[in-house]
Amino acid sequence: MTEETKAKFETLRAHIVSRCWRSGGFRGGPSSTNLTFSVAFDAQGHEIARGITEDRSAPAAEFVGCLRGLEGTTLSIAPPGANVGVTVQMTFP
């Protein structure tokens, strides 16, 4: 499930970066940041909750704030048959 979730995020990378990274006002800020996504899925594979933690050594609060409100990023995976939680680490942009 972790690899499937990461693959789903990867399909959204261009959308996320174009909407949030460039519009986030990172002039003089970090050139990249590491995020940890904690995603919960229901038994049918639909996302029911998401948490995002940023790397404190390269903070990008504006990016994370934009990402939290970005529409069109809700994930779904193959039905696991029970509620599950997945943690995925990614580097942006």
C-alpha positions in Angstrom: 0.0 0.0 0.0 2.9 2.4 0.7 4.3 2.0 -2.8 0.8 2.4 -4.4 0.2 5.6 -2.3 3.6 7.0 -3.3 2.9 6.3 -6.9 -0.5 8.1 -6.6 1.3 11.2 -5.1 3.8 11.0 -8.0 1.0 11.3 -10.5 0.0 14.5 -8.7 3.5 15.9 -8.5 3.3 18.3 -11.5 -0.1 19.6 -10.3 1.2 20.1 -6.7 4.4 21.9 -7.7 2.7 24.1 -10.3 0.0 25.2 -7.9 1.9 25.4 -4.6 5.7 25.5 -5.0 6.1 28.3 -7.5 3.2 30.3 -6.0 4.5 29.8 -2.4 6.9 32.8 -2.4 10.1 30.8 -1.8 12.6 33.3 -3.1 15.5 32.9 -0.8 13.9 29.9 0.9 14.8 26.3 0.5 15.3 24.9 -3.0 13.6 21.7 -1.8 11.8 20.2 1.2 11.1 16.8 2.5 7.5 16.0 3.5 6.0 13.1 5.3 2.4 12.2 4.4 0.4 10.2 6.8 -2.7 9.0 4.9 -5.6 6.9 6.1 -7.8 4.9 3.8 -11.1 3.3 4.4 -11.9 -0.4 3.5 -12.9 0.6 0.0 -9.6 2.4 -0.6 -10.8 6.0 -0.3 -8.7 8.6 1.5 -10.4 9.6 4.8 -7.6 11.6 6.5 -4.2 13.1 5.7 -1.5 14.7 7.8 1.6 16.4 6.5 4.8 17.0 8.4 7.6 19.2 6.9 11.3 18.8 7.4 12.3 21.3 10.0 15.8 21.7 8.4 14.2 23.0 5.2 10.9 24.5 6.4 8.3 25.4 3.7 5.2 26.4 5.7 3.7 28.3 2.8 4.1 25.3 0.5 2.5 22.9 3.1 -0.3 25.4 3.7 -1.1 25.6 0.0 -0.9 21.8 -0.3 -3.3 21.3 2.6 -5.9 23.4 0.8 -5.2 22.2 -2.8 -8.2 20.6 -4.4 -7.9 17.6 -6.7 -5.4 15.7 -4.6 -7.6 13.2 -2.8 -6.2 9.7 -3.2 -7.7 6.3 -3.7 -6.0 2.9 -3.7 -7.1 -0.7 -4.3 -9.6 -1.7 -1.6 -7.6 -3.0 1.4 -10.7 -4.5 3.1 -10.1 -2.6 6.3 -9.2 0.9 7.4 -5.4 1.3 7.0 -2.8 4.0 7.5 0.2 4.6 5.3 3.2 6.9 5.8 5.1 8.2 2.7 8.1 10.4 2.5 8.7 12.7 -0.5 11.0 15.5 -1.6 9.6 18.5 -3.4 9.8 20.2 -5.9 
